[in-house]
Amino acid sequence: MAGIKIHIGHGKTGSSYLQAALAASEAELSLAGYCYPLHEQTKQKALRGETTSGNVRDDKLAEFLTKNSCPPDHKLLVSNEGLFLRFASGEGINTVLEKFSPPDVSILLMVRNPLENAASSYLQAVQKRTFSGHFESALRSFNQPANVARVIRNCRNAGIDLEVKNYSRHRHEILKVVSHWLGVDLNRPKQETINRSLTSTEAEIQRRLNKMARDPKVLAMTDRIIEELPDIIPDKPKVAPEVISAFFDRIREQVDEVHNLLGVELYQRENSEPYTCLGKPKYFLESEQIEFITKIMASHS
């Protein structure tokens, strides 16, 4: 093979949208000299606009690299947001270097502004039933910039070419960014919104349901809530201003380390106002949400 290109954008950086674009660009990628091995079931999910993570399981990277081969003039293309933590630990890089050597390895890392990323990751965890705590507790455990710094250091120590982009800056041109990195004009997915975040009200309902998730009726209900959300613009989860201030104080050194490693300010200054409230958060439902929730409740009563 001519080399390998790896997209390891961490969670909530447009990965599902990108998977849909890659699945829709199979012919273009092949003509440009890329192999993009993709399971047919995953491909169809991506083309339908469903949530997908990539063409390889993060815990099966070594097996994937062994099983998949390309013509001598083709590069292997790998994409999975789950690979991010494995590259932060160094495990992913060691696995790749067993098959490829620099400069035949190129990595694209997509990141996101910290507060925006913490909020979106919290909502995703609630939506996927892996978290039932409050937004405040999620902010206290968020350390993504530290992991970004580890990826940068590990790639540099291995001599691997690394490009880092901030999804928050490029959310409306993510295909342009990835197309430029690949040298291929990717096709735009049919669905413009893929894996939309929960609204703060939907998240509060789902969070409370997560605590009762062992009930089969509740599980069936939450599955439908996750899969059939109405297409509306979500708002932000909210906490007290002092919680946001403590969050920025805690991660400041992590952000500074990333900026020092790159020599540029990767992360933007964030407006915390949409995430703050005085007193208890207030929750609101639009008519589409009320109709949606009552319909599901009635069908499972």
N, C-alpha and C positions, 0 to 999 in steps of 0.2 A: 504493500500500500504506500501511497505517496505521503501519508501522514494522517493526523487526526485533529479535528477541531471539536471542542467541547464547550457547550453552554451550561453553566452551573449557576444561573441566577437563583438567588435564594427565594424563599416563599414570598408570594404576593408581589411579584415584579412582572406580572403579565405572562407568566409561563404557559398557562392554559391557552391564552390567545395565540402565543407563539407556536404552540404545538399544533393548533388548528391551521396556522399558516404553513408550517412545514409539511403537514399531511396533505395540504392542498397544492403543494409545490413539488411533488415527487418527481415529475417529469423534468422540471426546470433544474432541480438539484442534480439529477442524473446527467443531464446534458452539460452541466458545469463541472462535472467530475467528482461528484459526491455520492457516497453510499450512505443512505439513511435507513438502516434496517428498522422496520416498524411492524409489530404484530398487527394482523388485519383487524382484530377486535378493537385494539387501541386506536388504529387509524380511523375506523368508522365512528368511534366515540368522539374523536377530535373533530372530524368533519361535521358531526351533528352539533358541535358547539358545547359538548359536555366537558366537565373538568377532567383533564389528563395532566400527567406530570412529565412525560417524556418517553423516549424509546428504549430506556433501560432502567431496570430497578437499581436503586442506589446500592443495595447489598449484593448485586449480581454483576458488578462491573467487570471483574476478572473473567467470569464465565462468558460474558457478552463479548469481550475483546478476543477471547479464544475461539468462539464459535463463528464470529462474523468476519469475513475477509472480503476485500475489494480487489478489483483489477489493479495492476501495478501503477496505473496513472490516476487512480482515484483516491480521494481522502475519505476516511470514515468520519461521519458526523454523529456526535453523541449529544443528547440533551436531556437533562433531568435536574429539577430544582433540588431534589434530595441529595445530589452529589455534593452540594455546597459544604455541608458539615464534614463529609469525608475528605474533602480537599483542605478544609480548615485543620483537621487533625493530622493531615499528611498522608493518610492511608490511601486516598484516591490518587494522589500524585505518584506514590510508590507503585501502585497497580499499573498506571499508565506507562511509567518508565520501564516496566518489565517488557513491554511490547514496542515502545516507541522511544526515540531519543530526540532531544532538542537539536535543531530548530524545527523539527517536524510536528511539534505539539503547539497548538494555539488554543487559548481559553478565553471565553467571554464571560465575565461576571457582571450580572445586573444586580444593583443594590437599590435601596429606597431610603428616603429621609427617615430618620429614627422614629419620631412621634407618629408619623403617617404609617410607617411599617409596623410599629407596635400595635396601633389601633386595628389595622387591617388583619394582622396575624391573630390578634385576640378574637376578632369577629369570625375568622376562618376556623379557629379552634373550637369555638362555641358551635358553629355551624356543623362541624364534623363530629360533634359529640365527644371531643377529647378534653374539654375544659368546661367547668361549671362555676368557676370563680368570678369575681368582679374584675372590671377593667383595671382598677387600681392595683390589684395583685399581679396582673399581667405586666403592668408598667414596671413593677419592682423587680421582675425577673428578666426583663429584656436586656440582652447583651449582644445584639447582632453586630454592631460595629467592631466589637472585639474579635468576632469570628472573621469578619472581612479583613481585618489586619492580619490575622493568621494566614488566610489564603494568599494575600499579597506576599507576605514574607516567605511562605513555603514555595510559591511559584518562582520567586526571585532566586531563592537558594538553589532551586533545581534548574535554573536557566531557562524556564518556560516562558514563552511569550504570553502576556496577560493584558487584556483590555478590560477596563472597568468603566461601566456606565451607570448613571443614576436614573432609574426608572421615573422618579419624580420629575426630572427635567425633561424626559423624552417620552412620557406616557402616550402622547398623541402621534409619535413618530417612531414607535418601537420597531415597526417593520423596516423602516428606513435604516435604523441603526444596525439591525441584524443583517439586513440585505447587504449593507456596506461591508460588514465584517466578513460575510461569506463571499461577496462578489457576485451575488445572484439576486435578481429581482423576485422576491417572494410574492406569491399571490395573497391577496387579502381574504380572510375568512368571510363566509357568508354572514355570520353573526358578529356584530360589532361589540356586543356585550357578552362576555363569557365569564362565568363564575363571579357574578356580582356579589359584593359584600352585603351582609345583612344590615338593615337599619338598626338603630339603637333599640327600638321597640321590639323588633323581631328577635334581636339578640337576647333581650331580657326574657322574652317568652321562651326562647330555645334554651337559654341558660338554666331556667327553672325546670324545664322538661328534662334536661340532661340529668338532673338529680333523681329523676324517676325512670331512668332509661331501661331498667330491668323489666319493666312492665311491657309485655309484648304489644299491647295496644298503643302505648306511648311510643315504642320503637317504630311501629308502622306509621304512626302519625308524624313523627319527626322526619322519617324518610321522605314522606310526601312534601312536608314543608321545605326540606332542603332542595328537593328536585323541581318543585313547581312554583317557586317564588314569582310573584308578579313583577313585571319590568318597570321599576320605579327607581328614582335616584336616591341612594341611601344617605342618611345623615351620619354624624360622627358619635361614637360613644363619649360620655362626658364624666369628668371628675372635678374635684375642687382645684382651684388655681395653685394652691400650695403643693398638691400632688404632682402637677405638671412641672413646677419649678424644681422639685426634688428630683424628678426624672431627668431633666436636663443637666442638673448639677452632677448627678451620678454618672452619666454617660459622657461627660465632657472630655475626660481623658481618653476614652475610647475613640471618640470622633477626632480629637487632635492627633492621635497616633496614626489614623488612616490618612489624614491630610498631610502629615509629615512624611509618611512613606511614599505618597504619590506626588508630593510637591505642589498640589493644587487643592482647592476646597471642593471636594467631591459632594459633600452634603450641603444642602441649602439651609439658610436660616428659616425656621418654620413659624408660622402664625399659630399660636396655641389657642386662640379665642374659640374656634369651632369645637374644641375638645373640653372646654371648661364650663362649669356652672356653679352657681352659689346655692347651697342647700341640696336637697335631694333632686336627682334628675327627673325630668318630666317626660312621659312617654305618650306618643300620639300614633294613631293609625289612620291611614287614608282609606277611602271607601273601597279601593281595590283590595287592600290588605284585609279589611273586615270581611268582605265577601269571600276571599280566598280561605281565610282561617275558619270561618263558620262552615263553609262547604266541607272542609276536611274533617272538622269536628263531627259534623252530622254523619258523614260517611263511616266514621269509626265509633259511633255511639252504640 
